[in-house]
Amino acid sequence: MDFLVSHGFTPDLQEVDTPETAAKCAQAACLTQQNPLIIVGAGDGTINAVVNGLIPGTATLAVIPFGTSNVLCRELEIMSPEEALEKIAAGLSRNLCVGCIEKGETKRTFLLMAGVGFDGCVVEGVRTKEKRLLKKGAYFLSALRVLQCWDKTRFEVVSASRVIDCHSVVVCNGAKYGGNILFAPGASLFEPEFQVVCVTDQTRIGYLKTLPGLLAGRGLTGPGIHTFAARELEIRGTKPLQADGDYYFDAPVRIRAIPDYLKIIV
């Protein structure tokens, strides 16, 4: 706060403790101010909640990495709170594309990724107490539980004339996943399309075979992996869906890209 004041800002600090209050704060700023600058010092889940409260095209967003993984900040190459503040002071921004998930009359927005299948099950199974205590380790424990009770159910991903039968899918608006892991090379927050990564192999061994590529920085590649670009797609199935690291609901859903949804400080 002292830094912002010393650089000519007049910040109004709002402390939030739930996604709902974060979304309401963002909405109130859009309704009461013209082109507000909304600075979020939190993790990806809270940033997601703020974005879901924004009125499209009205705000500029800035982020400070105070969360567990800070994937968005890593996408923006913001590695510390000090770097974030310097970028806010500089004021350079770019138009950002987001993803919109539609399930019936319900619509939710995401910034980074939406996953159905394995990672959706992992995120749904994360226990709050474990996350508070172990942070990223809570996702590892949940993954072990999912591996133990393996679900072989499959579903379809439909985009234009393409229909893919798969076990999991991650719709990537950004290139990174789970921190600084390069997951979908070619994906960009600033382009109006997704990189869609489908896992067609339904075996545990098939998933383990993708790890060398991830660890080597090549993304999720190899046998049983099908990747394509799309602006809109449909996921047919009943598996859990996670977006930006939080469980939303179960598929089926439609997902589409919305360009120029907001400006973000880079």
KOLTORDO-393363 format. One line per 5 residues: number of its first residue (from 1); their letters; for each residue x, y, z of N, C-alpha, C. Coordinates in steps of 0.05 Angstrom, whole numbers. Example, Ala and Ser with C-alpha at 12.3 -4.5 7.8 and 13.67 -1.06 7.14 Angstrom:
<rs>
1) AS) 264:-114:156:246:-90:156:264:-66:156 ~ 257:-45:142:273:-21:143:258:1:157
</rs>
This chain:
<rs>
1) MDFLV) 17:-24:0:0:0:0:17:25:0 ~ 39:24:16:57:47:16:70:52:-11 ~ 77:31:-25:89:33:-51:70:46:-71 ~ 45:37:-70:25:47:-89:20:77:-84 ~ 18:85:-59:13:113:-52:37:130:-61
6) SHGFT) 61:119:-57:85:134:-65:88:138:-95 ~ 73:121:-110:74:123:-139:49:136:-151 ~ 34:150:-134:12:166:-144:-15:153:-145 ~ -17:129:-134:-43:115:-133:-58:123:-107 ~ -84:120:-108:-100:123:-83:-116:98:-78
11) PDLQE) -102:77:-68:-115:51:-66:-136:49:-44 ~ -156:33:-50:-177:27:-30:-175:-3:-24 ~ -165:-10:0:-159:-38:7:-185:-52:15 ~ -190:-75:1:-214:-91:8:-204:-119:15 ~ -208:-128:39:-200:-155:47:-224:-174:42
16) VDTPE) -218:-196:29:-239:-216:23:-231:-243:34 ~ -251:-258:42:-246:-285:53:-260:-308:39 ~ -276:-301:18:-290:-322:3:-290:-313:-27 ~ -293:-332:-45:-295:-325:-73:-318:-306:-79 ~ -340:-310:-64:-364:-294:-69:-358:-264:-62
21) TAAKC) -344:-259:-40:-339:-231:-32:-319:-219:-52 ~ -300:-235:-62:-281:-225:-82:-295:-217:-107 ~ -314:-233:-116:-329:-227:-140:-346:-202:-136 ~ -358:-199:-113:-375:-176:-107:-359:-150:-107 ~ -335:-151:-95:-317:-128:-95:-310:-119:-123
26) AQAAC) -304:-138:-140:-297:-132:-168:-321:-120:-183 ~ -344:-132:-179:-368:-122:-192:-374:-93:-183 ~ -372:-88:-157:-377:-61:-146:-358:-41:-158 ~ -333:-48:-161:-313:-30:-173:-321:-23:-202 ~ -330:-43:-217:-338:-38:-245:-363:-20:-247
31) LTQQN) -381:-23:-227:-406:-8:-228:-403:21:-219 ~ -383:26:-201:-381:52:-189:-358:69:-200 ~ -340:56:-215:-317:71:-226:-314:67:-256 ~ -303:87:-269:-298:84:-297:-270:73:-302 ~ -268:51:-316:-242:38:-322:-226:33:-296
36) PLIIV) -236:19:-277:-221:15:-252:-197:-3:-256 ~ -176:2:-240:-153:-15:-238:-157:-32:-213 ~ -160:-58:-217:-165:-77:-194:-140:-94:-190 ~ -127:-90:-167:-103:-105:-160:-110:-128:-141 ~ -103:-152:-149:-109:-175:-132:-83:-188:-122
41) GAGDG) -80:-187:-96:-58:-200:-83:-68:-226:-71 ~ -64:-248:-86:-76:-273:-79:-66:-295:-97 ~ -79:-318:-96:-72:-340:-114:-91:-342:-138 ~ -88:-362:-154:-104:-364:-179:-134:-367:-173 ~ -141:-381:-151:-169:-384:-146:-184:-358:-140
46) TINAV) -171:-341:-124:-183:-315:-117:-183:-297:-142 ~ -161:-298:-158:-161:-282:-182:-183:-291:-201 ~ -188:-317:-203:-210:-327:-218:-237:-316:-209 ~ -241:-315:-182:-266:-304:-171:-269:-275:-178 ~ -248:-260:-177:-249:-231:-184:-257:-229:-214
51) VNGLI) -245:-244:-231:-251:-243:-260:-281:-249:-265 ~ -291:-269:-250:-320:-276:-253:-338:-254:-243 ~ -328:-235:-227:-344:-212:-219:-342:-188:-236 ~ -323:-188:-255:-319:-164:-272:-342:-161:-293 ~ -347:-137:-301:-363:-131:-324:-345:-130:-348
56) PGTAT) -349:-147:-368:-330:-149:-390:-323:-122:-403 ~ -298:-117:-408:-289:-93:-422:-288:-68:-406 ~ -290:-70:-379:-291:-46:-363:-267:-42:-345 ~ -251:-62:-341:-231:-61:-320:-203:-68:-330 ~ -183:-59:-315:-155:-68:-318:-148:-84:-293
61) LAVIP) -137:-108:-297:-130:-125:-274:-99:-126:-271 ~ -91:-126:-245:-63:-130:-239:-61:-151:-217 ~ -40:-167:-218:-39:-190:-198:-12:-189:-184 ~ -14:-196:-158:10:-199:-141:10:-228:-130 ~ 33:-242:-134:33:-271:-127:34:-276:-97
66) FGTSN) 11:-282:-85:9:-289:-57:-3:-316:-53 ~ -6:-332:-75:-20:-357:-73:-3:-382:-72 ~ -15:-405:-77:-1:-431:-75:17:-436:-99 ~ 5:-434:-123:20:-440:-148:26:-415:-164 ~ 8:-395:-164:12:-370:-179:18:-375:-208
71) VLCRE) 1:-391:-221:6:-398:-249:3:-374:-267 ~ -18:-357:-261:-22:-333:-278:3:-315:-276 ~ 13:-311:-253:37:-294:-250:60:-305:-265 ~ 63:-331:-265:85:-344:-280:81:-340:-310 ~ 56:-342:-319:50:-337:-347:59:-308:-355
76) LEIMS) 55:-290:-336:62:-262:-341:91:-255:-334 ~ 106:-276:-325:134:-273:-317:137:-253:-294 ~ 118:-255:-275:119:-240:-250:127:-260:-228 ~ 151:-258:-218:161:-279:-200:161:-270:-171 ~ 154:-245:-165:154:-236:-137:135:-213:-134
81) PEEAL) 126:-207:-109:110:-183:-105:123:-157:-113 ~ 150:-156:-110:165:-132:-118:163:-128:-148 ~ 166:-149:-163:164:-147:-192:136:-138:-200 ~ 116:-149:-187:88:-142:-193:83:-112:-189 ~ 94:-102:-167:90:-73:-161:104:-56:-181
86) EKIAA) 127:-64:-190:142:-48:-210:126:-47:-236 ~ 114:-70:-243:98:-70:-268:73:-53:-265 ~ 60:-53:-242:37:-37:-237:44:-7:-240 ~ 67:0:-229:76:28:-231:82:36:-260 ~ 93:17:-276:98:23:-304:72:26:-320
91) GLSRN) 52:10:-313:25:14:-325:21:1:-352 ~ 39:-16:-362:36:-28:-388:15:-50:-386 ~ -4:-51:-405:-25:-71:-404:-30:-82:-432 ~ -43:-106:-432:-51:-119:-457:-79:-130:-454 ~ -93:-132:-477:-120:-144:-476:-117:-174:-472
96) LCVGC) -134:-185:-455:-133:-213:-447:-157:-228:-457 ~ -152:-252:-467:-174:-271:-475:-180:-289:-451 ~ -205:-295:-446:-213:-314:-425:-230:-336:-438 ~ -234:-357:-422:-252:-378:-430:-278:-377:-415 ~ -300:-383:-429:-327:-383:-416:-337:-411:-417
101) IEKGE) -345:-422:-394:-356:-449:-391:-386:-446:-388 ~ -401:-460:-404:-431:-458:-403:-442:-486:-397 ~ -458:-487:-376:-472:-512:-369:-501:-504:-363 ~ -519:-509:-382:-546:-499:-380:-547:-469:-379 ~ -559:-458:-359:-561:-429:-356:-537:-418:-340
106) TKRTF) -520:-435:-330:-497:-427:-314:-473:-420:-332 ~ -460:-398:-327:-436:-390:-341:-414:-383:-321 ~ -390:-394:-326:-367:-387:-309:-343:-381:-327 ~ -326:-363:-318:-303:-354:-333:-278:-366:-322 ~ -258:-372:-339:-232:-381:-329:-210:-366:-344
111) LLMAG) -187:-364:-331:-164:-350:-343:-144:-369:-355 ~ -138:-391:-341:-115:-408:-348:-122:-434:-362 ~ -139:-450:-349:-145:-476:-360:-171:-487:-348 ~ -183:-505:-364:-206:-521:-353:-200:-550:-360 ~ -203:-567:-340:-197:-595:-345:-220:-613:-336
116) VGFDG) -225:-634:-353:-245:-654:-347:-232:-681:-347 ~ -237:-697:-327:-225:-724:-326:-206:-726:-303 ~ -181:-735:-308:-162:-740:-286:-158:-716:-268 ~ -151:-693:-280:-145:-670:-264:-170:-658:-251 ~ -193:-661:-264:-218:-653:-251:-223:-669:-226
121) CVVEG) -218:-696:-228:-222:-713:-205:-203:-706:-183 ~ -178:-700:-190:-157:-693:-170:-165:-668:-155 ~ -173:-647:-170:-180:-621:-157:-205:-625:-140 ~ -225:-639:-150:-250:-644:-135:-243:-658:-108 ~ -223:-675:-108:-216:-691:-85:-198:-677:-65
126) VRTKE) -188:-653:-71:-170:-639:-53:-185:-632:-27 ~ -174:-638:-5:-186:-633:21:-176:-606:32 ~ -195:-590:42:-188:-563:51:-166:-563:72 ~ -168:-580:92:-148:-581:113:-121:-588:102 ~ -120:-607:83:-94:-614:71:-82:-591:55
131) KRLLK) -99:-576:41:-89:-554:25:-78:-532:42 ~ -91:-527:65:-81:-506:83:-55:-514:95 ~ -51:-540:100:-27:-549:113:-4:-555:94 ~ -11:-568:71:9:-578:53:11:-562:27 ~ -8:-544:21:-8:-528:-3:-8:-546:-28
136) KGAYF) 13:-545:-45:14:-562:-69:13:-592:-62 ~ 23:-599:-39:23:-627:-31:-5:-639:-29 ~ -25:-622:-24:-52:-632:-22:-62:-643:-49 ~ -53:-631:-71:-60:-641:-97:-46:-668:-103 ~ -22:-671:-93:-7:-696:-97:-22:-719:-82
141) LSALR) -30:-713:-57:-45:-733:-42:-71:-741:-56 ~ -85:-721:-66:-110:-726:-80:-105:-743:-105 ~ -83:-737:-119:-76:-752:-143:-71:-782:-136 ~ -58:-786:-114:-53:-814:-105:-79:-829:-100 ~ -99:-815:-88:-125:-827:-83:-139:-833:-110
146) VLQCW) -137:-815:-129:-149:-819:-155:-136:-842:-170 ~ -110:-845:-168:-95:-867:-180:-103:-894:-168 ~ -109:-893:-142:-117:-918:-129:-144:-927:-137 ~ -163:-908:-140:-190:-915:-148:-194:-905:-177 ~ -181:-919:-195:-179:-910:-223:-206:-912:-238
151) DKTRF) -214:-891:-251:-239:-890:-266:-232:-892:-296 ~ -242:-912:-310:-236:-915:-338:-258:-903:-357 ~ -277:-889:-345:-299:-877:-361:-288:-858:-382 ~ -299:-859:-406:-290:-842:-427:-313:-822:-435 ~ -305:-802:-451:-325:-782:-460:-315:-771:-487
156) EVVSA) -332:-754:-499:-325:-743:-525:-319:-713:-523 ~ -299:-704:-538:-294:-676:-542:-300:-669:-571 ~ -318:-649:-575:-328:-643:-602:-320:-614:-608 ~ -307:-610:-631:-300:-583:-640:-302:-582:-670 ~ -320:-565:-681:-325:-564:-710:-333:-592:-719
161) SRVID) -318:-603:-738:-324:-630:-748:-308:-651:-734 ~ -292:-644:-714:-274:-662:-700:-288:-674:-676 ~ -288:-701:-673:-298:-715:-650:-276:-733:-639 ~ -268:-729:-614:-247:-745:-603:-257:-759:-578 ~ -253:-786:-578:-260:-802:-555:-236:-803:-536
166) CHSVV) -240:-793:-512:-216:-791:-494:-223:-797:-465 ~ -202:-799:-449:-204:-804:-421:-202:-779:-404 ~ -187:-759:-414:-184:-733:-401:-180:-712:-422 ~ -186:-687:-415:-180:-665:-433:-173:-640:-415 ~ -154:-624:-425:-148:-599:-412:-149:-577:-434
171) VCNGA) -167:-558:-430:-170:-536:-448:-153:-513:-438 ~ -131:-507:-453:-110:-490:-443:-112:-462:-455 ~ -117:-442:-438:-116:-414:-447:-88:-403:-443 ~ -73:-415:-425:-45:-408:-420:-28:-433:-424 ~ -2:-429:-426:16:-451:-432:25:-467:-408
176) KYGGN) 23:-456:-384:33:-469:-360:12:-481:-343 ~ 20:-500:-326:1:-515:-309:15:-522:-283 ~ 0:-518:-261:9:-527:-235:33:-513:-224 ~ 39:-489:-234:63:-475:-226:78:-466:-251 ~ 102:-476:-254:119:-468:-276:123:-490:-297
181) ILFAP) 104:-510:-297:106:-533:-316:95:-524:-343 ~ 112:-526:-364:102:-521:-391:85:-544:-400 ~ 59:-539:-403:40:-560:-409:30:-560:-438 ~ 25:-536:-448:14:-533:-475:29:-512:-490 ~ 52:-518:-501:67:-498:-517:50:-487:-540
186) GASLF) 51:-462:-543:35:-449:-564:10:-436:-553 ~ 1:-444:-529:-23:-430:-517:-14:-403:-507 ~ -33:-383:-510:-27:-356:-502:-52:-343:-490 ~ -48:-328:-468:-70:-313:-456:-80:-291:-474 ~ -64:-284:-494:-71:-260:-510:-82:-267:-538
191) EPEFQ) -84:-293:-544:-95:-302:-570:-123:-313:-566 ~ -141:-308:-585:-169:-316:-582:-175:-345:-588 ~ -158:-363:-579:-163:-392:-583:-149:-407:-561 ~ -157:-432:-557:-146:-450:-538:-127:-470:-551 ~ -109:-482:-535:-96:-507:-542:-111:-529:-526
196) VVCVT) -123:-547:-540:-139:-568:-528:-122:-594:-527 ~ -116:-604:-504:-99:-628:-500:-116:-651:-491 ~ -119:-671:-508:-136:-694:-502:-118:-718:-496 ~ -125:-732:-474:-111:-757:-467:-129:-780:-475 ~ -121:-795:-495:-138:-817:-505:-131:-844:-492
201) DQTRI) -107:-846:-480:-99:-871:-466:-112:-870:-438 ~ -127:-891:-432:-141:-892:-406:-127:-907:-384 ~ -102:-915:-389:-87:-930:-369:-69:-913:-352 ~ -63:-922:-328:-44:-908:-311:-17:-906:-324 ~ -8:-928:-336:18:-928:-350:19:-907:-372
206) GYLKT) -3:-904:-386:-4:-884:-408:0:-856:-397 ~ -11:-850:-374:-7:-824:-361:22:-820:-352 ~ 33:-841:-340:61:-840:-331:80:-835:-354 ~ 74:-845:-377:92:-842:-400:93:-813:-410 ~ 74:-796:-401:75:-768:-410:94:-752:-392
211) LPGLL) 102:-763:-369:118:-747:-350:146:-738:-361 ~ 161:-756:-376:187:-747:-386:185:-721:-403 ~ 165:-719:-420:161:-696:-437:156:-671:-420 ~ 139:-674:-400:133:-652:-382:158:-643:-367 ~ 173:-662:-356:197:-655:-341:218:-643:-358
216) AGRGL) 218:-650:-384:238:-639:-402:230:-613:-414 ~ 206:-603:-407:197:-577:-417:185:-578:-445 ~ 176:-601:-454:165:-604:-481:135:-603:-481 ~ 122:-602:-458:93:-603:-456:83:-631:-454 ~ 57:-634:-454:44:-661:-452:44:-672:-481
221) TGPGI) 62:-690:-486:64:-702:-513:68:-732:-510 ~ 67:-746:-533:72:-774:-534:48:-790:-543 ~ 51:-817:-544:28:-834:-553:4:-829:-534 ~ -19:-829:-546:-43:-825:-530:-50:-796:-524 ~ -34:-777:-536:-39:-748:-532:-47:-736:-559
226) HTFAA) -69:-722:-560:-78:-709:-584:-83:-680:-578 ~ -69:-661:-592:-71:-633:-586:-81:-618:-611 ~ -99:-599:-607:-108:-582:-630:-117:-555:-619 ~ -119:-536:-637:-127:-509:-630:-157:-506:-635 ~ -171:-491:-618:-200:-487:-622:-209:-462:-607
231) RELEI) -230:-450:-618:-242:-427:-604:-267:-435:-589 ~ -278:-458:-596:-303:-467:-583:-304:-497:-584 ~ -314:-510:-563:-316:-539:-563:-338:-547:-543 ~ -345:-572:-546:-365:-584:-528:-353:-609:-516 ~ -357:-613:-490:-348:-637:-476:-372:-653:-467
236) RGTKP) -375:-677:-478:-398:-694:-472:-389:-716:-453 ~ -400:-716:-429:-393:-736:-409:-402:-726:-382 ~ -395:-742:-361:-405:-735:-334:-382:-733:-314 ~ -358:-728:-323:-335:-727:-304:-333:-699:-292 ~ -318:-697:-269:-314:-671:-256:-298:-652:-274
241) LQADG) -304:-626:-271:-290:-605:-286:-277:-586:-266 ~ -252:-580:-270:-238:-560:-254:-230:-537:-272 ~ -229:-513:-261:-220:-490:-277:-203:-472:-258 ~ -179:-465:-268:-160:-449:-252:-155:-461:-224 ~ -156:-488:-222:-149:-501:-198:-171:-505:-178
246) DYYFD) -196:-498:-185:-219:-503:-168:-240:-520:-182 ~ -253:-537:-167:-275:-553:-178:-299:-535:-184 ~ -311:-538:-208:-335:-522:-215:-360:-539:-212 ~ -362:-559:-230:-385:-577:-231:-377:-600:-250 ~ -395:-618:-256:-389:-640:-275:-397:-632:-303
251) APVRI) -383:-642:-323:-391:-640:-350:-418:-656:-353 ~ -433:-652:-375:-425:-639:-401:-426:-608:-399 ~ -408:-596:-416:-407:-567:-417:-399:-559:-446 ~ -403:-533:-451:-392:-520:-475:-372:-499:-466 ~ -350:-497:-481:-329:-478:-474:-322:-461:-498
256) RAIPD) -321:-435:-494:-314:-417:-517:-295:-395:-508 ~ -279:-386:-526:-260:-364:-521:-273:-337:-524 ~ -268:-318:-505:-278:-291:-507:-254:-272:-508 ~ -248:-261:-532:-225:-243:-534:-231:-216:-521 ~ -209:-202:-513:-211:-174:-503:-230:-172:-480
261) YLKII) -231:-191:-463:-249:-191:-440:-242:-170:-419 ~ -216:-166:-416:-205:-146:-397:-177:-139:-406 ~ -166:-118:-393:-138:-112:-396:-123:-122:-371 ~ -98:-130:-375:-83:-140:-352:-55:-127:-353 ~ -45:-119:-330:-19:-107:-328:3:-128:-334
266) V) 21:-122:-352:42:-141:-360:70:-129:-354
</rs>
